Amino acid sequence: MNQDNANRIEVITLDEATVLARNEEIEKEREVALRDLVEDNFFRPVRASENGHVGPWRVHLEVVEGMLAWHMKDAEGSEAGTIGLGMARMRRAIRDYFAICDSYYKALRRASAQEIETIDMARRGIHDRGTRHLLDALEGKVETDFETARRLFTLICVLHIKA
């Protein structure tokens, strides 16, 4: 199997039982992140790879007792392990991201183009900060790139709307 094809997420799902009701804008963010992630990503779970598992990977994200659980299956559909991430270091970034998104969506309805652009720049900055926190949390567990981590951060935010 081509190494590039092996080191990617083929399917990603969210545990809908842990997701609160979302508004239309949040649902759109989720759909775009899911689509973009599956189309283009780099993802290599270190321990699963070292244990002989090969992707492309199927990943299921869920919140379990305040932890983010990444359940993985390999290309054969075999269980490839679970990665648990504590969410404490990302909670503020998640909360800030959704606060700025709320401001952005409200601004789209009534603000000037310049105000919208300013809020959008702040939104991207907060999103990038959260992505860097995620990359730090994944260090030694998953090898990934910034764009993949950025899309994953969006999906994590959807799971933690009330963070």
C-alpha positions as CSV (number, residue, x, y, z in Angstrom):
1,M,0.0,0.0,0.0
2,N,1.2,3.5,-0.8
3,Q,2.6,5.1,2.3
4,D,0.8,8.4,1.6
5,N,-2.5,6.6,1.4
6,A,-1.7,4.7,4.6
7,N,-1.1,7.8,6.6
8,R,-4.4,9.4,6.4
9,I,-7.9,9.3,7.8
10,E,-10.3,7.6,5.4
11,V,-13.5,7.9,7.6
12,I,-14.1,10.1,10.7
13,T,-17.2,10.0,12.8
14,L,-18.3,11.9,15.9
15,D,-20.2,10.4,18.7
16,E,-23.5,12.1,18.2
17,A,-24.7,11.1,21.7
18,T,-22.2,13.6,23.2
19,V,-23.0,16.4,20.8
20,L,-25.5,19.0,22.0
21,A,-28.1,20.5,19.6
22,R,-26.2,22.7,17.1
23,N,-27.3,25.7,15.3
24,E,-27.2,25.9,11.5
25,E,-23.8,27.6,11.4
26,I,-22.2,25.1,13.7
27,E,-23.6,22.2,11.6
28,K,-22.1,23.8,8.5
29,E,-18.7,24.1,10.2
30,R,-18.9,20.4,11.1
31,E,-19.9,19.4,7.6
32,V,-17.1,21.4,6.0
33,A,-14.5,20.1,8.5
34,L,-15.5,16.5,7.9
35,R,-15.5,16.8,4.1
36,D,-12.2,18.7,3.9
37,L,-10.5,16.4,6.4
38,V,-11.4,13.2,4.5
39,E,-10.4,14.8,1.2
40,D,-6.9,15.9,2.3
41,N,-5.2,14.9,5.6
42,F,-2.0,13.4,7.0
43,F,-2.5,11.2,10.1
44,R,-0.3,8.5,11.5
45,P,-1.0,7.2,15.0
46,V,2.4,6.3,16.3
47,R,1.6,3.4,18.7
48,A,-0.8,1.7,16.3
49,S,1.7,2.0,13.5
50,E,4.5,0.6,15.7
51,N,2.2,-2.3,16.5
52,G,1.9,-3.2,12.9
53,H,-1.4,-1.5,12.0
54,V,-1.6,0.2,8.7
55,G,-4.0,2.8,7.5
56,P,-5.9,4.4,6.0
57,W,-7.6,4.9,9.3
58,R,-11.1,5.0,10.5
59,V,-11.4,7.3,13.5
60,H,-14.3,7.8,15.9
61,L,-14.2,10.8,18.3
62,E,-16.2,10.9,21.5
63,V,-16.0,12.5,24.9
64,V,-15.7,10.1,27.8
65,E,-15.6,11.5,31.3
66,G,-14.1,14.8,30.1
67,M,-11.5,13.1,28.0
68,L,-11.4,13.1,24.2
69,A,-11.2,9.4,23.0
70,W,-9.9,8.7,19.5
71,H,-11.0,5.2,18.6
72,M,-9.1,3.9,15.6
73,K,-9.5,1.1,13.1
74,D,-6.9,0.2,10.5
75,A,-7.3,-0.5,6.8
76,E,-8.5,-4.1,7.6
77,G,-11.1,-2.8,10.0
78,S,-9.3,-4.2,13.0
79,E,-9.3,-2.3,16.3
80,A,-6.0,-0.3,16.3
81,G,-6.3,1.2,19.8
82,T,-7.7,4.3,21.5
83,I,-5.9,7.6,22.2
84,G,-7.1,9.5,25.1
85,L,-6.5,13.3,25.4
86,G,-7.2,15.4,28.4
87,M,-9.1,18.5,27.3
88,A,-8.1,20.9,30.1
89,R,-5.4,22.7,28.0
90,M,-7.8,23.2,25.1
91,R,-11.0,24.2,27.0
92,R,-10.3,27.9,26.9
93,A,-9.4,27.8,23.1
94,I,-12.6,25.9,22.5
95,R,-14.7,28.3,24.5
96,D,-13.0,31.3,22.9
97,Y,-13.4,29.8,19.4
98,F,-17.2,29.4,19.8
99,A,-17.6,32.8,21.4
100,I,-15.8,34.5,18.4
101,C,-17.8,32.3,15.9
102,D,-21.0,33.5,17.6
103,S,-19.9,37.1,17.1
104,Y,-18.9,36.4,13.6
105,Y,-22.3,34.9,12.6
106,K,-24.1,37.8,14.3
107,A,-21.8,40.3,12.4
108,L,-22.6,38.7,9.1
109,R,-26.2,39.8,9.6
110,R,-25.6,43.4,10.5
111,A,-22.0,44.6,10.5
112,S,-19.9,46.4,7.9
113,A,-17.5,44.5,5.7
114,Q,-14.6,45.9,7.7
115,E,-16.1,44.8,11.0
116,I,-16.7,41.3,9.6
117,E,-13.1,41.1,8.3
118,T,-11.7,42.1,11.7
119,I,-13.8,39.5,13.6
120,D,-12.9,36.8,11.0
121,M,-9.2,37.6,11.5
122,A,-9.6,37.2,15.2
123,R,-11.6,34.0,14.6
124,R,-8.7,32.5,12.5
125,G,-6.2,33.5,15.2
126,I,-8.1,31.8,17.9
127,H,-8.6,28.7,15.7
128,D,-4.9,28.6,15.0
129,R,-4.1,28.9,18.7
130,G,-6.4,25.9,19.4
131,T,-4.8,24.0,16.6
132,R,-1.3,24.5,18.2
133,H,-2.7,23.3,21.5
134,L,-4.0,20.2,19.7
135,L,-0.7,19.6,18.0
136,D,1.1,19.8,21.4
137,A,-1.4,17.3,22.9
138,L,-0.9,14.9,20.0
139,E,2.9,15.0,20.2
140,G,4.3,11.5,20.5
141,K,0.8,10.0,19.9
142,V,-0.1,11.1,16.4
143,E,2.0,12.5,13.5
144,T,-0.1,15.0,11.6
145,D,0.2,18.4,9.8
146,F,-1.2,21.8,10.7
147,E,-4.1,21.7,8.2
148,T,-5.2,18.3,9.4
149,A,-5.0,19.4,13.0
150,R,-6.9,22.5,12.2
151,R,-9.9,20.5,10.8
152,L,-9.7,18.1,13.8
153,F,-9.8,21.1,16.2
154,T,-13.0,22.2,14.5
155,L,-14.5,18.8,15.0
156,I,-13.4,18.7,18.6
157,C,-15.0,22.0,19.2
158,V,-18.3,20.6,17.9
159,L,-18.1,17.8,20.5
160,H,-17.4,20.4,23.2
161,I,-19.8,23.2,22.4
162,K,-20.5,23.8,26.1
163,A,-16.8,23.6,27.0
